[in-house]
Amino acid sequence: VGIGLTYTVITGFLNSTRVSVNSNELTVKHFPLPWIGNRTIPANQIAQLFCEQKIGQNNSRNSSGPSLSYNLYAVLKDRTKIKIAGGFTEPDEPRLLEEKIEERLKIQDQPVVGEYSN
């Protein structure tokens, strides 16, 4: 348990996430250390992308109330929901990424149940 927790903390500080898109696929790569979530999704399987708000416990003494973060998900044509990227502190960040990916893959934006809207 201690080793896993230590590795998680180290990857949280060192790793970056790269999302790349071409007409054939969307690729998510976490680096430089190996991490769960690396994936390649064929573009023709993606039905929609959307942003979801995550409400968590705020353990900081300087702030009260829940902590908010935002994640970007893909919904596949078989209705599988896959996390593309997460931990955004502002909703505009994953929304911009969503727009860019949808534009590149020529996906028309449609509302999704559970999608964050302000």
Biopython code that builds the backbone (N, CA, C, O; Angstrom):
import numpy as np
from Bio.PDB.StructureBuilder import StructureBuilder

atoms = [
    (1, "VAL", "N", (0.833, -1.190, 0.000)),
    (1, "VAL", "CA", (0.000, 0.000, 0.000)),
    (1, "VAL", "C", (0.879, 1.256, 0.000)),
    (1, "VAL", "O", (0.610, 2.212, -0.727)),
    (2, "GLY", "N", (1.932, 1.240, 0.824)),
    (2, "GLY", "CA", (2.828, 2.393, 0.908)),
    (2, "GLY", "C", (3.533, 2.678, -0.407)),
    (2, "GLY", "O", (3.690, 3.836, -0.794)),
    (3, "ILE", "N", (3.956, 1.626, -1.092)),
    (3, "ILE", "CA", (4.646, 1.793, -2.374)),
    (3, "ILE", "C", (3.686, 2.368, -3.411)),
    (3, "ILE", "O", (4.047, 3.268, -4.170)),
    (4, "GLY", "N", (2.459, 1.842, -3.438)),
    (4, "GLY", "CA", (1.462, 2.334, -4.388)),
    (4, "GLY", "C", (1.120, 3.786, -4.160)),
    (4, "GLY", "O", (1.002, 4.561, -5.109)),
    (5, "LEU", "N", (0.961, 4.161, -2.897)),
    (5, "LEU", "CA", (0.650, 5.541, -2.557)),
    (5, "LEU", "C", (1.807, 6.464, -2.935)),
    (5, "LEU", "O", (1.587, 7.544, -3.482)),
    (6, "THR", "N", (3.019, 6.045, -2.648)),
    (6, "THR", "CA", (4.203, 6.836, -3.000)),
    (6, "THR", "C", (4.292, 7.031, -4.513)),
    (6, "THR", "O", (4.556, 8.139, -4.980)),
    (7, "TYR", "N", (4.072, 5.953, -5.284)),
    (7, "TYR", "CA", (4.128, 6.039, -6.746)),
    (7, "TYR", "C", (3.047, 6.990, -7.263)),
    (7, "TYR", "O", (3.294, 7.779, -8.175)),
    (8, "THR", "N", (1.854, 6.912, -6.682)),
    (8, "THR", "CA", (0.759, 7.792, -7.092)),
    (8, "THR", "C", (1.123, 9.255, -6.862)),
    (8, "THR", "O", (0.874, 10.099, -7.723)),
    (9, "VAL", "N", (1.702, 9.556, -5.721)),
    (9, "VAL", "CA", (2.096, 10.933, -5.403)),
    (9, "VAL", "C", (3.185, 11.407, -6.370)),
    (9, "VAL", "O", (3.124, 12.531, -6.868)),
    (10, "ILE", "N", (4.168, 10.565, -6.633)),
    (10, "ILE", "CA", (5.265, 10.934, -7.537)),
    (10, "ILE", "C", (4.733, 11.197, -8.946)),
    (10, "ILE", "O", (5.110, 12.185, -9.576)),
    (11, "THR", "N", (3.853, 10.312, -9.443)),
    (11, "THR", "CA", (3.315, 10.528, -10.793)),
    (11, "THR", "C", (2.459, 11.791, -10.846)),
    (11, "THR", "O", (2.411, 12.469, -11.872)),
    (12, "GLY", "N", (1.784, 12.106, -9.740)),
    (12, "GLY", "CA", (0.991, 13.329, -9.689)),
    (12, "GLY", "C", (1.838, 14.581, -9.863)),
    (12, "GLY", "O", (1.382, 15.566, -10.442)),
    (13, "PHE", "N", (3.061, 14.545, -9.366)),
    (13, "PHE", "CA", (3.964, 15.695, -9.495)),
    (13, "PHE", "C", (4.716, 15.705, -10.819)),
    (13, "PHE", "O", (4.933, 16.771, -11.394)),
    (14, "LEU", "N", (5.115, 14.536, -11.312)),
    (14, "LEU", "CA", (5.990, 14.469, -12.474)),
    (14, "LEU", "C", (5.279, 14.309, -13.814)),
    (14, "LEU", "O", (5.748, 14.820, -14.832)),
    (15, "ASN", "N", (4.154, 13.605, -13.818)),
    (15, "ASN", "CA", (3.536, 13.249, -15.088)),
    (15, "ASN", "C", (2.761, 14.383, -15.735)),
    (15, "ASN", "O", (2.234, 15.274, -15.069)),
    (16, "SER", "N", (2.713, 14.315, -17.041)),
    (16, "SER", "CA", (1.882, 15.173, -17.873)),
    (16, "SER", "C", (0.996, 14.259, -18.702)),
    (16, "SER", "O", (1.278, 13.070, -18.851)),
    (17, "THR", "N", (-0.066, 14.820, -19.235)),
    (17, "THR", "CA", (-0.958, 14.062, -20.108)),
    (17, "THR", "C", (-0.983, 14.740, -21.463)),
    (17, "THR", "O", (-1.147, 15.956, -21.568)),
    (18, "ARG", "N", (-0.817, 13.930, -22.496)),
    (18, "ARG", "CA", (-0.891, 14.445, -23.873)),
    (18, "ARG", "C", (-2.080, 13.775, -24.558)),
    (18, "ARG", "O", (-2.193, 12.549, -24.585)),
    (19, "VAL", "N", (-2.956, 14.601, -25.107)),
    (19, "VAL", "CA", (-4.083, 14.110, -25.895)),
    (19, "VAL", "C", (-3.801, 14.521, -27.331)),
    (19, "VAL", "O", (-3.638, 15.703, -27.632)),
    (20, "SER", "N", (-3.746, 13.527, -28.215)),
    (20, "SER", "CA", (-3.526, 13.835, -29.625)),
    (20, "SER", "C", (-4.640, 13.215, -30.452)),
    (20, "SER", "O", (-5.180, 12.162, -30.116)),
    (21, "VAL", "N", (-4.967, 13.896, -31.540)),
    (21, "VAL", "CA", (-6.093, 13.490, -32.368)),
    (21, "VAL", "C", (-5.691, 13.592, -33.829)),
    (21, "VAL", "O", (-5.089, 14.575, -34.260)),
    (22, "ASN", "N", (-6.036, 12.557, -34.578)),
    (22, "ASN", "CA", (-5.966, 12.658, -36.031)),
    (22, "ASN", "C", (-7.267, 12.084, -36.578)),
    (22, "ASN", "O", (-8.144, 11.704, -35.802)),
    (23, "SER", "N", (-7.403, 12.016, -37.863)),
    (23, "SER", "CA", (-8.674, 11.580, -38.434)),
    (23, "SER", "C", (-9.007, 10.122, -38.120)),
    (23, "SER", "O", (-10.153, 9.704, -38.284)),
    (24, "ASN", "N", (-8.021, 9.345, -37.673)),
    (24, "ASN", "CA", (-8.238, 7.922, -37.398)),
    (24, "ASN", "C", (-8.407, 7.575, -35.928)),
    (24, "ASN", "O", (-9.068, 6.590, -35.600)),
    (25, "GLU", "N", (-7.811, 8.380, -35.022)),
    (25, "GLU", "CA", (-7.814, 7.972, -33.614)),
    (25, "GLU", "C", (-7.564, 9.131, -32.663)),
    (25, "GLU", "O", (-7.033, 10.177, -33.036)),
    (26, "LEU", "N", (-7.971, 8.901, -31.412)),
    (26, "LEU", "CA", (-7.678, 9.804, -30.301)),
    (26, "LEU", "C", (-6.759, 9.020, -29.366)),
    (26, "LEU", "O", (-7.073, 7.895, -28.977)),
    (27, "THR", "N", (-5.637, 9.613, -29.013)),
    (27, "THR", "CA", (-4.658, 8.941, -28.165)),
    (27, "THR", "C", (-4.438, 9.750, -26.901)),
    (27, "THR", "O", (-4.258, 10.966, -26.958)),
    (28, "VAL", "N", (-4.452, 9.068, -25.747)),
    (28, "VAL", "CA", (-4.165, 9.678, -24.452)),
    (28, "VAL", "C", (-2.909, 9.003, -23.923)),
    (28, "VAL", "O", (-2.852, 7.778, -23.813)),
    (29, "LYS", "N", (-1.903, 9.807, -23.597)),
    (29, "LYS", "CA", (-0.626, 9.276, -23.123)),
    (29, "LYS", "C", (-0.195, 10.044, -21.884)),
    (29, "LYS", "O", (-0.092, 11.270, -21.902)),
    (30, "HIS", "N", (0.058, 9.302, -20.802)),
    (30, "HIS", "CA", (0.594, 9.887, -19.568)),
    (30, "HIS", "C", (2.094, 9.572, -19.540)),
    (30, "HIS", "O", (2.499, 8.436, -19.787)),
    (31, "PHE", "N", (2.903, 10.573, -19.242)),
    (31, "PHE", "CA", (4.356, 10.372, -19.260)),
    (31, "PHE", "C", (5.028, 11.349, -18.316)),
    (31, "PHE", "O", (4.386, 12.344, -17.978)),
    (32, "PRO", "N", (6.237, 11.168, -17.866)),
    (32, "PRO", "CA", (7.215, 10.164, -18.281)),
    (32, "PRO", "C", (7.046, 8.805, -17.583)),
    (32, "PRO", "O", (7.563, 7.801, -18.073)),
    (33, "LEU", "N", (6.334, 8.757, -16.455)),
    (33, "LEU", "CA", (6.180, 7.486, -15.737)),
    (33, "LEU", "C", (4.924, 6.759, -16.214)),
    (33, "LEU", "O", (3.911, 7.403, -16.487)),
    (34, "PRO", "N", (4.970, 5.437, -16.320)),
    (34, "PRO", "CA", (3.775, 4.681, -16.725)),
    (34, "PRO", "C", (2.615, 4.939, -15.757)),
    (34, "PRO", "O", (2.805, 5.019, -14.544)),
    (35, "TRP", "N", (1.409, 5.067, -16.325)),
    (35, "TRP", "CA", (0.240, 5.314, -15.500)),
    (35, "TRP", "C", (-0.996, 4.754, -16.184)),
    (35, "TRP", "O", (-1.043, 4.622, -17.407)),
    (36, "ILE", "N", (-1.996, 4.427, -15.373)),
    (36, "ILE", "CA", (-3.259, 3.910, -15.876)),
    (36, "ILE", "C", (-3.939, 4.985, -16.716)),
    (36, "ILE", "O", (-3.904, 6.165, -16.368)),
    (37, "GLY", "N", (-4.541, 4.586, -17.792)),
    (37, "GLY", "CA", (-5.299, 5.538, -18.603)),
    (37, "GLY", "C", (-4.714, 5.801, -19.961)),
    (37, "GLY", "O", (-5.336, 6.486, -20.773)),
    (38, "ASN", "N", (-3.518, 5.273, -20.245)),
    (38, "ASN", "CA", (-3.002, 5.398, -21.605)),
    (38, "ASN", "C", (-3.932, 4.611, -22.514)),
    (38, "ASN", "O", (-4.264, 3.461, -22.225)),
    (39, "ARG", "N", (-4.350, 5.224, -23.600)),
    (39, "ARG", "CA", (-5.281, 4.522, -24.489)),
    (39, "ARG", "C", (-5.292, 5.147, -25.870)),
    (39, "ARG", "O", (-4.926, 6.307, -26.057)),
    (40, "THR", "N", (-5.720, 4.348, -26.828)),
    (40, "THR", "CA", (-5.969, 4.814, -28.187)),
    (40, "THR", "C", (-7.377, 4.374, -28.553)),
    (40, "THR", "O", (-7.723, 3.198, -28.448)),
    (41, "ILE", "N", (-8.184, 5.337, -28.983)),
    (41, "ILE", "CA", (-9.574, 5.065, -29.316)),
    (41, "ILE", "C", (-9.776, 5.362, -30.800)),
    (41, "ILE", "O", (-9.500, 6.475, -31.248)),
    (42, "PRO", "N", (-10.252, 4.384, -31.566)),
    (42, "PRO", "CA", (-10.547, 4.663, -32.974)),
    (42, "PRO", "C", (-11.575, 5.788, -33.096)),
    (42, "PRO", "O", (-12.593, 5.785, -32.404)),
    (43, "ALA", "N", (-11.304, 6.737, -33.968)),
    (43, "ALA", "CA", (-12.177, 7.905, -34.115)),
    (43, "ALA", "C", (-13.601, 7.518, -34.496)),
    (43, "ALA", "O", (-14.555, 8.169, -34.071)),
    (44, "ASN", "N", (-13.748, 6.473, -35.288)),
    (44, "ASN", "CA", (-15.091, 6.098, -35.733)),
    (44, "ASN", "C", (-15.929, 5.449, -34.627)),
    (44, "ASN", "O", (-17.104, 5.154, -34.847)),
    (45, "GLN", "N", (-15.354, 5.223, -33.453)),
    (45, "GLN", "CA", (-16.109, 4.688, -32.323)),
    (45, "GLN", "C", (-16.602, 5.777, -31.373)),
    (45, "GLN", "O", (-17.414, 5.497, -30.490)),
    (46, "ILE", "N", (-16.130, 7.010, -31.537)),
    (46, "ILE", "CA", (-16.496, 8.103, -30.626)),
    (46, "ILE", "C", (-17.791, 8.758, -31.095)),
    (46, "ILE", "O", (-17.873, 9.270, -32.211)),
    (47, "ALA", "N", (-18.805, 8.736, -30.221)),
    (47, "ALA", "CA", (-20.094, 9.351, -30.538)),
    (47, "ALA", "C", (-20.159, 10.795, -30.054)),
    (47, "ALA", "O", (-20.725, 11.654, -30.731)),
    (48, "GLN", "N", (-19.578, 11.066, -28.876)),
    (48, "GLN", "CA", (-19.693, 12.393, -28.277)),
    (48, "GLN", "C", (-18.620, 12.581, -27.218)),
    (48, "GLN", "O", (-18.090, 11.610, -26.679)),
    (49, "LEU", "N", (-18.302, 13.839, -26.923)),
    (49, "LEU", "CA", (-17.417, 14.200, -25.822)),
    (49, "LEU", "C", (-18.180, 15.148, -24.909)),
    (49, "LEU", "O", (-19.051, 15.893, -25.357)),
    (50, "PHE", "N", (-17.839, 15.109, -23.612)),
    (50, "PHE", "CA", (-18.519, 16.019, -22.687)),
    (50, "PHE", "C", (-17.680, 16.233, -21.434)),
    (50, "PHE", "O", (-16.795, 15.443, -21.106)),
    (51, "CYS", "N", (-17.990, 17.330, -20.746)),
    (51, "CYS", "CA", (-17.321, 17.716, -19.508)),
    (51, "CYS", "C", (-18.238, 17.382, -18.331)),
    (51, "CYS", "O", (-19.442, 17.634, -18.377)),
    (52, "GLU", "N", (-17.652, 16.816, -17.285)),
    (52, "GLU", "CA", (-18.416, 16.464, -16.092)),
    (52, "GLU", "C", (-17.748, 17.090, -14.866)),
    (52, "GLU", "O", (-16.524, 17.072, -14.743)),
    (53, "GLN", "N", (-18.547, 17.634, -13.976)),
    (53, "GLN", "CA", (-18.039, 18.220, -12.741)),
    (53, "GLN", "C", (-17.937, 17.135, -11.673)),
    (53, "GLN", "O", (-18.838, 16.310, -11.521)),
    (54, "LYS", "N", (-16.832, 17.147, -10.940)),
    (54, "LYS", "CA", (-16.634, 16.212, -9.833)),
    (54, "LYS", "C", (-16.587, 17.027, -8.541)),
    (54, "LYS", "O", (-15.821, 17.983, -8.424)),
    (55, "ILE", "N", (-17.410, 16.637, -7.585)),
    (55, "ILE", "CA", (-17.454, 17.323, -6.299)),
    (55, "ILE", "C", (-16.782, 16.430, -5.272)),
    (55, "ILE", "O", (-17.172, 15.277, -5.088)),
    (56, "GLY", "N", (-15.765, 16.970, -4.602)),
    (56, "GLY", "CA", (-15.020, 16.190, -3.615)),
    (56, "GLY", "C", (-14.940, 16.924, -2.289)),
    (56, "GLY", "O", (-15.415, 18.050, -2.149)),
    (57, "GLN", "N", (-14.333, 16.266, -1.330)),
    (57, "GLN", "CA", (-14.118, 16.860, -0.015)),
    (57, "GLN", "C", (-12.927, 17.796, -0.078)),
    (57, "GLN", "O", (-11.898, 17.453, -0.660)),
    (58, "ASN", "N", (-13.053, 18.959, 0.508)),
    (58, "ASN", "CA", (-11.951, 19.902, 0.585)),
    (58, "ASN", "C", (-11.312, 19.754, 1.962)),
    (58, "ASN", "O", (-11.930, 20.067, 2.980)),
    (59, "ASN", "N", (-10.079, 19.279, 1.983)),
    (59, "ASN", "CA", (-9.379, 19.052, 3.245)),
    (59, "ASN", "C", (-8.466, 20.212, 3.635)),
    (59, "ASN", "O", (-7.703, 20.106, 4.595)),
    (60, "SER", "N", (-8.539, 21.299, 2.904)),
    (60, "SER", "CA", (-7.683, 22.450, 3.173)),
    (60, "SER", "C", (-8.250, 23.277, 4.325)),
    (60, "SER", "O", (-9.462, 23.464, 4.426)),
    (61, "ARG", "N", (-7.384, 23.758, 5.172)),
    (61, "ARG", "CA", (-7.811, 24.634, 6.272)),
    (61, "ARG", "C", (-8.163, 26.028, 5.776)),
    (61, "ARG", "O", (-8.880, 26.772, 6.445)),
    (62, "ASN", "N", (-7.652, 26.381, 4.593)),
    (62, "ASN", "CA", (-7.856, 27.726, 4.060)),
    (62, "ASN", "C", (-9.164, 27.887, 3.295)),
    (62, "ASN", "O", (-9.518, 29.002, 2.914)),
    (63, "SER", "N", (-9.874, 26.815, 3.069)),
    (63, "SER", "CA", (-11.077, 26.884, 2.260)),
    (63, "SER", "C", (-12.170, 26.014, 2.863)),
    (63, "SER", "O", (-11.906, 24.931, 3.385)),
    (64, "SER", "N", (-13.379, 26.499, 2.783)),
    (64, "SER", "CA", (-14.498, 25.690, 3.265)),
    (64, "SER", "C", (-15.335, 25.253, 2.070)),
    (64, "SER", "O", (-15.238, 25.825, 0.985)),
    (65, "GLY", "N", (-16.145, 24.249, 2.282)),
    (65, "GLY", "CA", (-16.996, 23.753, 1.214)),
    (65, "GLY", "C", (-16.305, 22.691, 0.384)),
    (65, "GLY", "O", (-15.149, 22.349, 0.633)),
    (66, "PRO", "N", (-17.015, 22.173, -0.599)),
    (66, "PRO", "CA", (-16.468, 21.086, -1.419)),
    (66, "PRO", "C", (-15.417, 21.591, -2.405)),
    (66, "PRO", "O", (-15.385, 22.773, -2.747)),
    (67, "SER", "N", (-14.559, 20.674, -2.856)),
    (67, "SER", "CA", (-13.617, 21.013, -3.921)),
    (67, "SER", "C", (-14.234, 20.575, -5.235)),
    (67, "SER", "O", (-14.889, 19.535, -5.302)),
    (68, "LEU", "N", (-14.030, 21.357, -6.273)),
    (68, "LEU", "CA", (-14.597, 21.063, -7.575)),
    (68, "LEU", "C", (-13.478, 20.800, -8.568)),
    (68, "LEU", "O", (-12.466, 21.500, -8.576)),
    (69, "SER", "N", (-13.665, 19.790, -9.401)),
    (69, "SER", "CA", (-12.764, 19.548, -10.517)),
    (69, "SER", "C", (-13.611, 19.116, -11.699)),
    (69, "SER", "O", (-14.794, 18.811, -11.553)),
    (70, "TYR", "N", (-12.993, 19.094, -12.866)),
    (70, "TYR", "CA", (-13.718, 18.832, -14.094)),
    (70, "TYR", "C", (-12.960, 17.804, -14.919)),
    (70, "TYR", "O", (-11.735, 17.860, -15.025)),
    (71, "ASN", "N", (-13.698, 16.865, -15.501)),
    (71, "ASN", "CA", (-13.118, 15.794, -16.294)),
    (71, "ASN", "C", (-13.720, 15.800, -17.688)),
    (71, "ASN", "O", (-14.869, 16.198, -17.879)),
    (72, "LEU", "N", (-12.937, 15.356, -18.656)),
    (72, "LEU", "CA", (-13.404, 15.220, -20.029)),
    (72, "LEU", "C", (-13.607, 13.746, -20.327)),
    (72, "LEU", "O", (-12.716, 12.930, -20.088)),
    (73, "TYR", "N", (-14.781, 13.402, -20.849)),
    (73, "TYR", "CA", (-15.130, 12.018, -21.170)),
    (73, "TYR", "C", (-15.504, 11.893, -22.632)),
    (73, "TYR", "O", (-15.955, 12.850, -23.263)),
    (74, "ALA", "N", (-15.308, 10.694, -23.159)),
    (74, "ALA", "CA", (-15.822, 10.328, -24.480)),
    (74, "ALA", "C", (-16.913, 9.291, -24.270)),
    (74, "ALA", "O", (-16.786, 8.407, -23.423)),
    (75, "VAL", "N", (-17.979, 9.403, -25.040)),
    (75, "VAL", "CA", (-19.012, 8.382, -25.071)),
    (75, "VAL", "C", (-18.851, 7.674, -26.409)),
    (75, "VAL", "O", (-18.911, 8.294, -27.471)),
    (76, "LEU", "N", (-18.646, 6.359, -26.335)),
    (76, "LEU", "CA", (-18.477, 5.592, -27.561)),
    (76, "LEU", "C", (-19.834, 5.225, -28.138)),
    (76, "LEU", "O", (-20.857, 5.361, -27.467)),
    (77, "LYS", "N", (-19.845, 4.766, -29.363)),
    (77, "LYS", "CA", (-21.099, 4.398, -30.026)),
    (77, "LYS", "C", (-21.801, 3.248, -29.332)),
    (77, "LYS", "O", (-23.013, 3.091, -29.474)),
    (78, "ASP", "N", (-21.056, 2.430, -28.575)),
    (78, "ASP", "CA", (-21.692, 1.352, -27.804)),
    (78, "ASP", "C", (-22.135, 1.833, -26.419)),
    (78, "ASP", "O", (-22.515, 1.027, -25.570)),
    (79, "ARG", "N", (-22.083, 3.168, -26.194)),
    (79, "ARG", "CA", (-22.495, 3.858, -24.962)),
    (79, "ARG", "C", (-21.522, 3.713, -23.797)),
    (79, "ARG", "O", (-21.847, 4.095, -22.673)),
    (80, "THR", "N", (-20.337, 3.167, -24.047)),
    (80, "THR", "CA", (-19.292, 3.113, -23.033)),
    (80, "THR", "C", (-18.783, 4.530, -22.785)),
    (80, "THR", "O", (-18.586, 5.300, -23.725)),
    (81, "LYS", "N", (-18.574, 4.867, -21.522)),
    (81, "LYS", "CA", (-18.065, 6.188, -21.123)),
    (81, "LYS", "C", (-16.598, 6.010, -20.722)),
    (81, "LYS", "O", (-16.285, 5.200, -19.850)),
    (82, "ILE", "N", (-15.701, 6.767, -21.356)),
    (82, "ILE", "CA", (-14.261, 6.652, -21.106)),
    (82, "ILE", "C", (-13.702, 8.013, -20.719)),
    (82, "ILE", "O", (-13.937, 9.009, -21.403)),
    (83, "LYS", "N", (-12.962, 8.048, -19.620)),
    (83, "LYS", "CA", (-12.318, 9.295, -19.191)),
    (83, "LYS", "C", (-11.115, 9.571, -20.092)),
    (83, "LYS", "O", (-10.239, 8.724, -20.271)),
    (84, "ILE", "N", (-11.098, 10.771, -20.648)),
    (84, "ILE", "CA", (-10.001, 11.190, -21.518)),
    (84, "ILE", "C", (-8.943, 11.927, -20.703)),
    (84, "ILE", "O", (-7.755, 11.618, -20.798)),
    (85, "ALA", "N", (-9.371, 12.897, -19.908)),
    (85, "ALA", "CA", (-8.450, 13.685, -19.083)),
    (85, "ALA", "C", (-9.234, 14.242, -17.905)),
    (85, "ALA", "O", (-10.442, 14.457, -17.998)),
    (86, "GLY", "N", (-8.542, 14.474, -16.799)),
    (86, "GLY", "CA", (-9.243, 14.953, -15.621)),
    (86, "GLY", "C", (-8.403, 15.838, -14.734)),
    (86, "GLY", "O", (-7.232, 16.106, -15.001)),
    (87, "GLY", "N", (-9.042, 16.282, -13.667)),
    (87, "GLY", "CA", (-8.361, 17.105, -12.687)),
    (87, "GLY", "C", (-8.274, 18.570, -13.065)),
    (87, "GLY", "O", (-7.483, 19.311, -12.480)),
    (88, "PHE", "N", (-9.069, 19.001, -14.029)),
    (88, "PHE", "CA", (-9.070, 20.413, -14.414)),
    (88, "PHE", "C", (-9.720, 21.218, -13.293)),
    (88, "PHE", "O", (-10.696, 20.773, -12.689)),
    (89, "THR", "N", (-9.181, 22.398, -13.016)),
    (89, "THR", "CA", (-9.732, 23.228, -11.950)),
    (89, "THR", "C", (-10.772, 24.225, -12.452)),
    (89, "THR", "O", (-11.529, 24.787, -11.660)),
    (90, "GLU", "N", (-10.809, 24.444, -13.744)),
    (90, "GLU", "CA", (-11.777, 25.353, -14.354)),
    (90, "GLU", "C", (-12.529, 24.612, -15.454)),
    (90, "GLU", "O", (-11.909, 23.859, -16.206)),
    (91, "PRO", "N", (-13.852, 24.798, -15.576)),
    (91, "PRO", "CA", (-14.609, 24.070, -16.593)),
    (91, "PRO", "C", (-14.267, 24.458, -18.025)),
    (91, "PRO", "O", (-14.490, 23.674, -18.947)),
    (92, "ASP", "N", (-13.726, 25.663, -18.222)),
    (92, "ASP", "CA", (-13.388, 26.096, -19.577)),
    (92, "ASP", "C", (-12.257, 25.269, -20.190)),
    (92, "ASP", "O", (-12.188, 25.130, -21.411)),
    (93, "GLU", "N", (-11.372, 24.720, -19.355)),
    (93, "GLU", "CA", (-10.232, 23.954, -19.872)),
    (93, "GLU", "C", (-10.682, 22.675, -20.588)),
    (93, "GLU", "O", (-10.316, 22.482, -21.747)),
    (94, "PRO", "N", (-11.465, 21.791, -19.942)),
    (94, "PRO", "CA", (-11.892, 20.596, -20.671)),
    (94, "PRO", "C", (-12.888, 20.910, -21.791)),
    (94, "PRO", "O", (-12.958, 20.183, -22.782)),
    (95, "ARG", "N", (-13.650, 21.981, -21.636)),
    (95, "ARG", "CA", (-14.600, 22.351, -22.695)),
    (95, "ARG", "C", (-13.870, 22.777, -23.962)),
    (95, "ARG", "O", (-14.298, 22.441, -25.066)),
    (96, "LEU", "N", (-12.778, 23.510, -23.814)),
    (96, "LEU", "CA", (-11.989, 23.908, -24.977)),
    (96, "LEU", "C", (-11.400, 22.668, -25.654)),
    (96, "LEU", "O", (-11.417, 22.553, -26.880)),
    (97, "LEU", "N", (-10.883, 21.751, -24.848)),
    (97, "LEU", "CA", (-10.341, 20.509, -25.392)),
    (97, "LEU", "C", (-11.441, 19.720, -26.104)),
    (97, "LEU", "O", (-11.217, 19.176, -27.185)),
    (98, "GLU", "N", (-12.624, 19.658, -25.500)),
    (98, "GLU", "CA", (-13.778, 18.986, -26.119)),
    (98, "GLU", "C", (-14.084, 19.590, -27.483)),
    (98, "GLU", "O", (-14.249, 18.864, -28.464)),
    (99, "GLU", "N", (-14.159, 20.918, -27.548)),
    (99, "GLU", "CA", (-14.466, 21.600, -28.807)),
    (99, "GLU", "C", (-13.435, 21.301, -29.881)),
    (99, "GLU", "O", (-13.785, 21.048, -31.034)),
    (100, "LYS", "N", (-12.158, 21.329, -29.501)),
    (100, "LYS", "CA", (-11.076, 21.085, -30.467)),
    (100, "LYS", "C", (-11.128, 19.652, -31.007)),
    (100, "LYS", "O", (-10.946, 19.426, -32.203)),
    (101, "ILE", "N", (-11.380, 18.687, -30.112)),
    (101, "ILE", "CA", (-11.446, 17.288, -30.547)),
    (101, "ILE", "C", (-12.660, 17.068, -31.444)),
    (101, "ILE", "O", (-12.557, 16.418, -32.485)),
    (102, "GLU", "N", (-13.814, 17.611, -31.038)),
    (102, "GLU", "CA", (-15.018, 17.454, -31.855)),
    (102, "GLU", "C", (-14.837, 18.099, -33.228)),
    (102, "GLU", "O", (-15.284, 17.558, -34.239)),
    (103, "GLU", "N", (-14.188, 19.241, -33.254)),
    (103, "GLU", "CA", (-13.922, 19.917, -34.528)),
    (103, "GLU", "C", (-13.032, 19.041, -35.414)),
    (103, "GLU", "O", (-13.306, 18.862, -36.601)),
    (104, "ARG", "N", (-11.980, 18.508, -34.830)),
    (104, "ARG", "CA", (-11.028, 17.681, -35.590)),
    (104, "ARG", "C", (-11.671, 16.396, -36.111)),
    (104, "ARG", "O", (-11.379, 15.958, -37.223)),
    (105, "LEU", "N", (-12.556, 15.790, -35.292)),
    (105, "LEU", "CA", (-13.193, 14.527, -35.679)),
    (105, "LEU", "C", (-14.542, 14.737, -36.377)),
    (105, "LEU", "O", (-15.222, 13.776, -36.739)),
    (106, "LYS", "N", (-14.920, 16.020, -36.560)),
    (106, "LYS", "CA", (-16.182, 16.363, -37.212)),
    (106, "LYS", "C", (-17.385, 15.747, -36.484)),
    (106, "LYS", "O", (-18.279, 15.171, -37.103)),
    (107, "ILE", "N", (-17.379, 15.888, -35.158)),
    (107, "ILE", "CA", (-18.480, 15.416, -34.318)),
    (107, "ILE", "C", (-19.330, 16.630, -33.960)),
    (107, "ILE", "O", (-18.819, 17.615, -33.428)),
    (108, "GLN", "N", (-20.614, 16.559, -34.250)),
    (108, "GLN", "CA", (-21.521, 17.649, -33.900)),
    (108, "GLN", "C", (-21.834, 17.557, -32.410)),
    (108, "GLN", "O", (-22.219, 16.496, -31.918)),
    (109, "ASP", "N", (-21.670, 18.668, -31.693)),
    (109, "ASP", "CA", (-21.898, 18.680, -30.251)),
    (109, "ASP", "C", (-23.368, 18.431, -29.947)),
    (109, "ASP", "O", (-24.253, 19.075, -30.510)),
    (110, "GLN", "N", (-23.613, 17.481, -29.042)),
    (110, "GLN", "CA", (-24.951, 17.141, -28.591)),
    (110, "GLN", "C", (-24.937, 17.089, -27.068)),
    (110, "GLN", "O", (-23.910, 16.755, -26.479)),
    (111, "PRO", "N", (-26.065, 17.416, -26.413)),
    (111, "PRO", "CA", (-26.103, 17.314, -24.948)),
    (111, "PRO", "C", (-25.976, 15.857, -24.508)),
    (111, "PRO", "O", (-26.440, 14.947, -25.194)),
    (112, "VAL", "N", (-25.331, 15.649, -23.339)),
    (112, "VAL", "CA", (-25.141, 14.333, -22.770)),
    (112, "VAL", "C", (-25.664, 14.380, -21.334)),
    (112, "VAL", "O", (-25.421, 15.353, -20.621)),
    (113, "VAL", "N", (-26.372, 13.348, -20.906)),
    (113, "VAL", "CA", (-26.871, 13.273, -19.533)),
    (113, "VAL", "C", (-25.674, 13.310, -18.579)),
    (113, "VAL", "O", (-24.728, 12.539, -18.738)),
    (114, "GLY", "N", (-25.718, 14.202, -17.595)),
    (114, "GLY", "CA", (-24.628, 14.338, -16.631)),
    (114, "GLY", "C", (-23.590, 15.370, -17.028)),
    (114, "GLY", "O", (-22.648, 15.622, -16.276)),
    (115, "GLU", "N", (-23.749, 15.974, -18.204)),
    (115, "GLU", "CA", (-22.803, 16.969, -18.687)),
    (115, "GLU", "C", (-22.878, 18.224, -17.819)),
    (115, "GLU", "O", (-23.964, 18.663, -17.442)),
    (116, "TYR", "N", (-21.717, 18.795, -17.508)),
    (116, "TYR", "CA", (-21.690, 20.019, -16.714)),
    (116, "TYR", "C", (-22.072, 21.202, -17.596)),
    (116, "TYR", "O", (-21.544, 21.375, -18.694)),
    (117, "SER", "N", (-22.994, 22.008, -17.096)),
    (117, "SER", "CA", (-23.326, 23.277, -17.757)),
    (117, "SER", "C", (-23.540, 24.325, -16.690)),
    (117, "SER", "O", (-24.196, 24.062, -15.682)),
    (118, "ASN", "N", (-23.004, 25.493, -16.895)),
    (118, "ASN", "CA", (-23.158, 26.541, -15.886)),
    (118, "ASN", "C", (-24.106, 27.603, -16.312)),
    (118, "ASN", "O", (-24.341, 28.555, -15.568)),
]
sb = StructureBuilder()
sb.init_structure("model")
sb.init_model(0)
sb.init_chain("A")
sb.init_seg("    ")
for serial, (resi, resn, name, xyz) in enumerate(atoms, 1):
    if name == "N":
        sb.init_residue(resn, " ", resi, " ")
    sb.init_atom(name, np.array(xyz, "f"), 0.0, 1.0, " ", f" {name:<3s}", serial, name[0])
structure = sb.get_structure()
